[in-house]
Amino acid sequence: MAPRIQDTAHTVKEKFGNRLYDALLKGQIPDMNSILDRDDFTIMKRAIYATQRHTLPPVTTHNMIDDATDPILSNVRRIGLFNSRNDRVKVKSRK
């Protein structure tokens, strides 16, 4: 399940605050360009992208020639694994 924007903001805010606090304890003015790391930007981008999806994510990485007769996809449909936000199990295919 994708994190909510509010949860992501809280996580980044906490990390930012801890780094700011550590720098101030050391008597330093933190470099604002480095106080957020690459992971912070990654989780923020993921949270934004997650809110932009209006359809369910695909359960395959490629188009099937005849997906209606594929036994795996037929069972995925039968038991209702559509990768919705509330599904406890997510389907992820591999190449």
Buried (B, 14 or more C-beta within 10 A) or exposed (E): EBBEEEEBEEBBEEBBEEBBEEBEEEEEEBEEEEBBEEEBEEBBEEBEEBEEEEEEBEBBEEEEEEBEEBEEBEEBBEEEBBBEEEEEEEBEEEE
